[in-house]
Amino acid sequence: MSQFNAPTGQDNRNVYVIPHKVRAVHTESSEFTPDGVKMVHAQSQWDKGNEGEGVVVAIIDTGVDYNHPDLKDNILGGKDFTGKGTYMDGNGHGTHVAGTIAAADNGSGIVGVAPKAKILALKALDDDGSGDMRTVVAAINYAITQKVHVINMSLGGAHSNALHKAVQAAVKAGIIVCAASGNEGDGDPNTEELSYPGAYPEVLEVGAVDYSGRLAYFSNTNKEVDVLAPGVNVYSTYPGGKYAYLDGTSMATPHMSGAAALLLSNNPDDYKNGSDILDLSKEDGGGGGEDGDSNPGPTPNPMPKKPPLAPKVDRLKFLFKLLLLLLGSRRGK
């Protein structure tokens, strides 16, 4: 497809998946490590026995295909905030993001950056990729109550006081919030293009580069961009057990969320231990709408061992460690 896909939501919709381009869809894949995962040097952590075990990443998006063979074992559960009654992904965007973060090393398909991290799938956007900022805020607040460690938001919209307060509350709770910078870039790094929540100073805002390290022509630039990651021709999971190549800062962001999971798992001495995390047993099968819809998704997997949690993460210290891990990345500031 030659153009980025912008959702065609109703007039009252004010938040969307970051427009992205689908290059190709494949029905099967022999297991391999995608180029983007290699570029962020995830394998150097795997060689040390660190694959993100014990870390939970909340993906606030269009949902996740919880039946995908590369994802099903790493999905703790989820929740629908759109009224659909299930957090199943009918768009493809959220499933692609999930694979980059935590596709399992299971002998087939692909491997994500943190293949032993767990996913909490929060469906805040409809299957057309659009939604209301209230559902995104509700999903962030829910992620806080579940004491996740990382939130991935490959979505954007206009500034909202409620959204900013929710992001601040998540960061105050010790959650690393990663968000896409947006795809409205004009190719001039001296001009600013802003999309929220990415442009909030509390967020780890992610821009996109190609595999040679050049800034992607579509990537937003602004003074709050923290890091650049692979966002061109990114191969990952797609609904129906499929795989796809996509472009966008939406695809760059989960590389950073996965890398954050590796850091959190690899440096437990730097963080305090959490308590009572992710008590999804109280949820309706780990998913469902706000009123507890029936048959919303699979029952959550057994609770992971209590992972390291950072109630008061020093953001600059964490970012410095992240940049040291990602030897191939460049600062966006």
Disulfide bonds with the S-S distance in Angstrom:
none
